[in-house]
């Protein structure tokens, strides 16, 4: 009896440690790979292919995008076939199938339905039309806000009297009004896009507009430069209407200053348009600003004559002319000594309001020349030295000495000054071009409105 009890105790001791130390093996029904991934169903799955297929068919049946998806399961491998409306739905279906407990892997054979009768395109279009229909009230509100803000900007910009009073000229007033209209239109667009929630679109549009503005700025550099030059000229007022000016060699009288060009009438009656960008950078000579203008000319006397006496004679002749001003007084200078003569320079001043510059200069040249000749001064012609070679037949010395050698033609006769009694020189200024300019400004009121010349502003 004692031996039987001991044997039972020993057998119990041998069995208990083995069972206590034995490791816990995982349940064969649940794969170890799926322990880390979350499962869709909270119910314990047994991994059977039929149950996985029913589960996936039920899930895809609740989603309209997967109505045409077919599911096949074999040994835990899920095969998906059929069509879906979009490419994103293909990856979405594979993700759903992979999360079902018991699925080993997914064979994704889904394709996007691109057929018209399949309903993908028509359904997407119908959905977008429905979404646009729902958005119509909000779009109407945004459009109304944009139009209201833009209309307010146009009303403010249309207060012409205010901007004409604040701006120095009509061109700048129009520029201010245009800037106000632009700011209100763009501001209203920003508010409208913010209402419909399209601020991202606004950023893209403004970014594209900025790049387009830079490109257009380089492409229209000359136009922009000309526009800015027009603005600066309208502020500076470098000349008045009907001023006699020379702009980079182009001479004429100013008709008007427009937003693009300066219009001149040349001294032969033609219109000349100079871009304002060139006018702004050019050297401008204005003959009208100072009514006093000086003329000068050169006359030569014989090298043996006394230049000081000739200067006094010529200066006195200039001073005796009625159109030459006494202040500043006329002058006479010795300019240079040439090979056969001494060159004198005579200068005199006139008042352009009473005398024409070209006529006065012509009359002064004739008066000084006559005074020098009457005083016994010779105005020599150039002397040339000729060399004859052996092939030239020499002329008899007597013919050369007595001046009998003549060029082809008849002997030259001196004019008889007594035969013609010259009338007093008329040096009154010619008003033809000035009157043409004045008539054009009077007969073109539309052009006059766009003229940037302002008689009320000081001239630079």
Secondary structure, DSSP 8 states (H G I E B T S, - for coil): -HHHHHHHHHHHHHHHHHHHHS-----TTS-GGGSSS--S--S-----HHHHHHHHHHHHHT-GGGTTEEEEEETTEEEEEEEESSHHHHHHHHHHHHTSTT--EEEEEEEE---TTTTHHHHHHHHHHHHHHHHHHHHHHHHHHHHHHHHHHHHHHT-HHHHHHHSSSHHHHHHHHHHHHHHHHHHHHHHHHHHTT-HHHHHHHHHHHHHHHHHHHHHTHHHHHHHHHHHHHHHH----TT-EEEETTEEEEEEEE-SSEEEEE-TTS-EEEEEHHHHHHS-EEESSSSSEEEEEEEEEEETTS-HHHHHHHHHHHHHTSTTS-SSS--EEEEEEE-SSEEEEEEEEEEETTTS-HHHHHHHHHHHHHHHHHHTT-------------TTS----HHHHHTT----SSS------TTT------------HHHHHHHHHHHH-HHHHHT----TTS---
